[in-house]
Amino acid sequence: MCGPRVKVCCIESVDEARLAIAAGADALGLVSAMPSGPGVISEELIRTIATGAPPPVATFLLTCLTDADAIIAQHGRCLTSVIQLVAAVAPAQVRLVRAALPAVKLVQVVHVTGPEALEAAREAAETADALLLDSGRPDAAVPELGGTGRTHDWALSRCIVEAAGVPVFLAGGLRAENVAAAVAAAGPFGVDVCSGVRTGGRLDPAKLGAFLTAARGGPGGAAGQ
């Protein structure tokens, strides 16, 4: 495959899922209840999209839950192939989820708020199958756990990519105009996009196509960096 994997997040309907898959997305992000941010859909709709996605498209359940039993129960209602932990989850809880759901991949989000993210990423990589670097503010009065549309320090992301020892996705403010530079700067396994491929809150086919081309090294894209 040319270029990084591309995950299209904040999928809000079956039609959006079909559009993303037809455009060539490798993964779909399906957002369950969150304290803030875009794209929240019902668990019933998450299950419908997840069970209807053709292989090898991965389906990510974005959850803010941190208790293993609650995460396991939620996954049982949603049936995605991946669980994306958008809040910090204690390693012991992650191990319990892994033991209960050995066929499900676990992706831990690390919010790159400063140099402390490097140690957080190293710790998370000990139990997760992959990391996703985002630009949230988990300690805000109303926690921001994704979908902010903000970029972060890609040089720091590069340090995490090189130290993690597991695949790393890059998220946070990516769009067609900057994703090639982000890939060149951080060297991620994959990229994650939400607001950067939307117009008026709806998935925009033109923006999505431009993003995929740029991310995978099309004209002016990552391969030319």
C-alpha positions as a Markdown table, in Angstrom:
| # | Residue | x | y | z |
|---|---|---|---|---|
| 1 | Met | 0.0 | 0.0 | 0.0 |
| 2 | Cys | 1.3 | 3.5 | -0.9 |
| 3 | Gly | 1.5 | 5.9 | 2.0 |
| 4 | Pro | 0.0 | 5.7 | 5.5 |
| 5 | Arg | -3.2 | 4.1 | 6.4 |
| 6 | Val | -6.1 | 6.5 | 6.5 |
| 7 | Lys | -8.9 | 6.4 | 9.1 |
| 8 | Val | -11.9 | 8.6 | 8.5 |
| 9 | Cys | -13.4 | 9.4 | 11.9 |
| 10 | Cys | -16.7 | 10.8 | 13.1 |
| 11 | Ile | -18.8 | 8.7 | 10.7 |
| 12 | Glu | -22.4 | 9.7 | 11.3 |
| 13 | Ser | -24.4 | 7.4 | 9.0 |
| 14 | Val | -24.4 | 4.3 | 6.9 |
| 15 | Asp | -24.2 | 6.6 | 3.8 |
| 16 | Glu | -21.1 | 8.3 | 5.2 |
| 17 | Ala | -19.5 | 4.9 | 5.9 |
| 18 | Arg | -20.2 | 3.8 | 2.3 |
| 19 | Leu | -18.8 | 7.1 | 0.9 |
| 20 | Ala | -15.6 | 6.7 | 3.0 |
| 21 | Ile | -15.1 | 3.1 | 2.0 |
| 22 | Ala | -15.7 | 3.8 | -1.7 |
| 23 | Ala | -13.2 | 6.6 | -1.5 |
| 24 | Gly | -10.6 | 4.2 | -0.2 |
| 25 | Ala | -10.5 | 4.6 | 3.6 |
| 26 | Asp | -8.8 | 1.9 | 5.5 |
| 27 | Ala | -10.7 | 2.4 | 8.7 |
| 28 | Leu | -13.9 | 4.1 | 10.0 |
| 29 | Gly | -14.1 | 5.9 | 13.4 |
| 30 | Leu | -17.4 | 5.5 | 15.2 |
| 31 | Val | -17.9 | 7.9 | 18.2 |
| 32 | Ser | -19.9 | 6.8 | 21.2 |
| 33 | Ala | -21.0 | 9.1 | 24.0 |
| 34 | Met | -18.4 | 11.8 | 24.8 |
| 35 | Pro | -18.2 | 14.8 | 27.1 |
| 36 | Ser | -17.6 | 17.0 | 24.1 |
| 37 | Gly | -16.8 | 16.9 | 20.4 |
| 38 | Pro | -18.4 | 16.0 | 17.1 |
| 39 | Gly | -19.7 | 12.8 | 15.5 |
| 40 | Val | -21.4 | 11.1 | 18.4 |
| 41 | Ile | -23.9 | 8.4 | 17.2 |
| 42 | Ser | -25.9 | 5.7 | 19.0 |
| 43 | Glu | -24.5 | 2.4 | 19.8 |
| 44 | Glu | -27.1 | 0.8 | 17.6 |
| 45 | Leu | -25.9 | 2.7 | 14.6 |
| 46 | Ile | -22.3 | 1.9 | 15.5 |
| 47 | Arg | -23.2 | -1.8 | 15.4 |
| 48 | Thr | -25.0 | -1.4 | 12.1 |
| 49 | Ile | -22.0 | 0.3 | 10.5 |
| 50 | Ala | -19.4 | -2.0 | 12.1 |
| 51 | Thr | -21.2 | -5.3 | 11.1 |
| 52 | Gly | -21.8 | -4.0 | 7.6 |
| 53 | Ala | -18.2 | -2.9 | 6.8 |
| 54 | Pro | -16.5 | -5.2 | 4.4 |
| 55 | Pro | -13.1 | -6.6 | 5.2 |
| 56 | Pro | -10.4 | -5.4 | 5.4 |
| 57 | Val | -11.9 | -2.1 | 6.5 |
| 58 | Ala | -11.3 | -1.7 | 10.2 |
| 59 | Thr | -14.0 | -0.2 | 12.4 |
| 60 | Phe | -13.0 | 1.8 | 15.5 |
| 61 | Leu | -15.3 | 2.2 | 18.5 |
| 62 | Leu | -14.3 | 5.5 | 20.2 |
| 63 | Thr | -15.0 | 5.3 | 23.9 |
| 64 | Cys | -14.3 | 7.5 | 26.8 |
| 65 | Leu | -14.9 | 4.8 | 29.3 |
| 66 | Thr | -12.0 | 3.8 | 31.5 |
| 67 | Asp | -13.4 | 0.8 | 33.4 |
| 68 | Ala | -12.6 | -2.6 | 31.8 |
| 69 | Asp | -16.0 | -4.1 | 32.5 |
| 70 | Ala | -17.8 | -1.1 | 31.1 |
| 71 | Ile | -15.6 | -1.1 | 28.0 |
| 72 | Ile | -16.1 | -4.8 | 27.4 |
| 73 | Ala | -19.9 | -4.5 | 27.8 |
| 74 | Gln | -20.0 | -1.5 | 25.4 |
| 75 | His | -18.0 | -3.4 | 22.8 |
| 76 | Gly | -20.5 | -6.3 | 23.1 |
| 77 | Arg | -23.2 | -3.8 | 22.0 |
| 78 | Cys | -21.2 | -2.3 | 19.1 |
| 79 | Leu | -19.0 | -5.2 | 17.7 |
| 80 | Thr | -16.3 | -3.1 | 16.1 |
| 81 | Ser | -12.9 | -4.7 | 15.2 |
| 82 | Val | -11.0 | -2.0 | 17.2 |
| 83 | Ile | -11.5 | -0.2 | 20.4 |
| 84 | Gln | -10.0 | 3.3 | 20.6 |
| 85 | Leu | -9.5 | 4.5 | 24.1 |
| 86 | Val | -9.8 | 8.3 | 24.0 |
| 87 | Ala | -9.1 | 8.8 | 27.7 |
| 88 | Ala | -6.2 | 7.5 | 29.7 |
| 89 | Val | -6.9 | 3.9 | 30.8 |
| 90 | Ala | -4.9 | 2.2 | 33.5 |
| 91 | Pro | -2.6 | -0.6 | 32.2 |
| 92 | Ala | -4.3 | -3.1 | 34.4 |
| 93 | Gln | -7.7 | -2.2 | 32.9 |
| 94 | Val | -6.3 | -2.5 | 29.4 |
| 95 | Arg | -5.0 | -6.0 | 30.2 |
| 96 | Leu | -8.5 | -7.0 | 31.4 |
| 97 | Val | -10.0 | -5.8 | 28.2 |
| 98 | Arg | -7.4 | -7.7 | 26.1 |
| 99 | Ala | -8.0 | -10.9 | 28.1 |
| 100 | Ala | -11.7 | -10.7 | 27.5 |
| 101 | Leu | -11.5 | -9.6 | 23.8 |
| 102 | Pro | -8.4 | -11.2 | 22.4 |
| 103 | Ala | -9.5 | -10.7 | 18.8 |
| 104 | Val | -10.1 | -7.0 | 19.2 |
| 105 | Lys | -7.3 | -4.5 | 18.6 |
| 106 | Leu | -6.8 | -1.8 | 21.3 |
| 107 | Val | -5.7 | 1.7 | 20.3 |
| 108 | Gln | -4.8 | 4.1 | 23.1 |
| 109 | Val | -5.1 | 7.9 | 22.4 |
| 110 | Val | -2.3 | 10.1 | 23.7 |
| 111 | His | -3.0 | 13.8 | 23.7 |
| 112 | Val | 0.2 | 15.6 | 22.7 |
| 113 | Thr | -0.1 | 18.6 | 25.1 |
| 114 | Gly | 3.7 | 18.8 | 25.8 |
| 115 | Pro | 6.9 | 16.7 | 26.4 |
| 116 | Glu | 5.1 | 14.7 | 29.0 |
| 117 | Ala | 3.2 | 12.9 | 26.2 |
| 118 | Leu | 6.4 | 11.0 | 25.3 |
| 119 | Glu | 6.4 | 9.1 | 28.7 |
| 120 | Ala | 2.6 | 8.6 | 28.5 |
| 121 | Ala | 3.1 | 7.1 | 25.0 |
| 122 | Arg | 5.8 | 4.8 | 26.2 |
| 123 | Glu | 3.6 | 3.5 | 29.0 |
| 124 | Ala | 0.6 | 3.1 | 26.8 |
| 125 | Ala | 2.6 | 1.2 | 24.2 |
| 126 | Glu | 3.2 | -1.5 | 26.7 |
| 127 | Thr | -0.4 | -2.7 | 26.6 |
| 128 | Ala | -2.0 | -1.2 | 23.5 |
| 129 | Asp | -1.7 | -2.6 | 19.9 |
| 130 | Ala | -1.3 | 1.0 | 18.6 |
| 131 | Leu | -1.3 | 4.6 | 19.6 |
| 132 | Leu | -3.2 | 7.6 | 18.2 |
| 133 | Leu | -1.7 | 11.0 | 18.8 |
| 134 | Asp | -4.3 | 13.7 | 19.1 |
| 135 | Ser | -4.7 | 17.4 | 20.2 |
| 136 | Gly | -7.3 | 17.2 | 22.9 |
| 137 | Arg | -7.3 | 18.7 | 26.4 |
| 138 | Pro | -8.3 | 15.9 | 28.7 |
| 139 | Asp | -7.8 | 18.1 | 31.8 |
| 140 | Ala | -10.1 | 20.9 | 30.7 |
| 141 | Ala | -13.2 | 21.7 | 32.7 |
| 142 | Val | -15.2 | 19.9 | 30.0 |
| 143 | Pro | -12.7 | 17.3 | 28.7 |
| 144 | Glu | -11.7 | 17.6 | 25.0 |
| 145 | Leu | -10.9 | 14.0 | 23.9 |
| 146 | Gly | -10.8 | 14.5 | 20.1 |
| 147 | Gly | -12.3 | 16.2 | 17.1 |
| 148 | Thr | -10.8 | 19.6 | 18.0 |
| 149 | Gly | -9.5 | 20.5 | 14.6 |
| 150 | Arg | -6.2 | 21.6 | 16.2 |
| 151 | Thr | -2.8 | 20.5 | 15.2 |
| 152 | His | 0.0 | 19.8 | 17.7 |
| 153 | Asp | 3.8 | 19.6 | 17.6 |
| 154 | Trp | 4.6 | 17.1 | 14.9 |
| 155 | Ala | 8.3 | 17.0 | 15.9 |
| 156 | Leu | 7.2 | 15.7 | 19.3 |
| 157 | Ser | 5.0 | 13.2 | 17.4 |
| 158 | Arg | 8.0 | 12.0 | 15.5 |
| 159 | Cys | 9.8 | 11.3 | 18.8 |
| 160 | Ile | 6.9 | 9.2 | 19.9 |
| 161 | Val | 6.7 | 7.4 | 16.6 |
| 162 | Glu | 10.4 | 6.5 | 16.9 |
| 163 | Ala | 10.1 | 5.4 | 20.6 |
| 164 | Ala | 6.8 | 3.7 | 20.8 |
| 165 | Gly | 7.6 | 0.3 | 19.3 |
| 166 | Val | 3.9 | 0.0 | 18.0 |
| 167 | Pro | 2.1 | 1.5 | 15.1 |
| 168 | Val | 1.2 | 5.2 | 15.6 |
| 169 | Phe | -1.7 | 7.1 | 14.0 |
| 170 | Leu | -1.5 | 10.9 | 13.8 |
| 171 | Ala | -4.6 | 13.0 | 14.3 |
| 172 | Gly | -5.4 | 16.6 | 15.1 |
| 173 | Gly | -6.3 | 19.3 | 12.6 |
| 174 | Leu | -5.3 | 17.3 | 9.5 |
| 175 | Arg | -6.6 | 18.3 | 6.1 |
| 176 | Ala | -5.6 | 17.9 | 2.4 |
| 177 | Glu | -3.5 | 21.1 | 2.6 |
| 178 | Asn | -1.3 | 19.9 | 5.5 |
| 179 | Val | -1.4 | 16.1 | 5.7 |
| 180 | Ala | 1.6 | 15.5 | 3.4 |
| 181 | Ala | 3.7 | 17.8 | 5.6 |
| 182 | Ala | 2.4 | 16.1 | 8.7 |
| 183 | Val | 3.3 | 12.6 | 7.3 |
| 184 | Ala | 6.8 | 13.9 | 6.3 |
| 185 | Ala | 7.3 | 15.4 | 9.7 |
| 186 | Ala | 6.0 | 12.7 | 12.0 |
| 187 | Gly | 6.3 | 9.5 | 9.9 |
| 188 | Pro | 3.2 | 7.8 | 11.3 |
| 189 | Phe | 1.8 | 4.4 | 10.4 |
| 190 | Gly | -1.6 | 6.1 | 9.7 |
| 191 | Val | -3.4 | 9.4 | 9.8 |
| 192 | Asp | -6.9 | 10.2 | 11.2 |
| 193 | Val | -9.2 | 12.9 | 9.9 |
| 194 | Cys | -12.6 | 14.2 | 11.0 |
| 195 | Ser | -13.3 | 17.9 | 10.5 |
| 196 | Gly | -10.8 | 18.2 | 7.7 |
| 197 | Val | -13.0 | 16.3 | 5.3 |
| 198 | Arg | -16.3 | 17.9 | 6.2 |
| 199 | Thr | -18.3 | 20.9 | 5.0 |
| 200 | Gly | -21.2 | 22.1 | 7.1 |
| 201 | Gly | -20.7 | 19.0 | 9.3 |
| 202 | Arg | -21.2 | 16.6 | 6.4 |
| 203 | Leu | -18.6 | 14.3 | 4.8 |
| 204 | Asp | -17.5 | 16.1 | 1.7 |
| 205 | Pro | -16.5 | 13.8 | -1.2 |
| 206 | Ala | -14.2 | 16.4 | -2.8 |
| 207 | Lys | -12.4 | 17.1 | 0.4 |
| 208 | Leu | -12.2 | 13.4 | 1.2 |
| 209 | Gly | -10.7 | 12.6 | -2.2 |
| 210 | Ala | -8.2 | 15.4 | -1.9 |
| 211 | Phe | -7.2 | 14.2 | 1.5 |
| 212 | Leu | -6.6 | 10.6 | 0.5 |
| 213 | Thr | -4.6 | 11.7 | -2.5 |
| 214 | Ala | -2.4 | 14.0 | -0.5 |
| 215 | Ala | -1.9 | 11.5 | 2.4 |
| 216 | Arg | -0.9 | 8.7 | 0.1 |
| 217 | Gly | 1.5 | 10.7 | -2.0 |
| 218 | Gly | -0.5 | 11.8 | -5.0 |
| 219 | Pro | 0.3 | 15.1 | -6.8 |
| 220 | Gly | 1.9 | 17.3 | -4.2 |
| 221 | Gly | 1.4 | 14.6 | -1.6 |
| 222 | Ala | 3.5 | 12.7 | 0.9 |
| 223 | Ala | 5.6 | 10.8 | -1.5 |
| 224 | Gly | 7.0 | 14.0 | -2.9 |
| 225 | Gln | 8.2 | 15.3 | 0.5 |
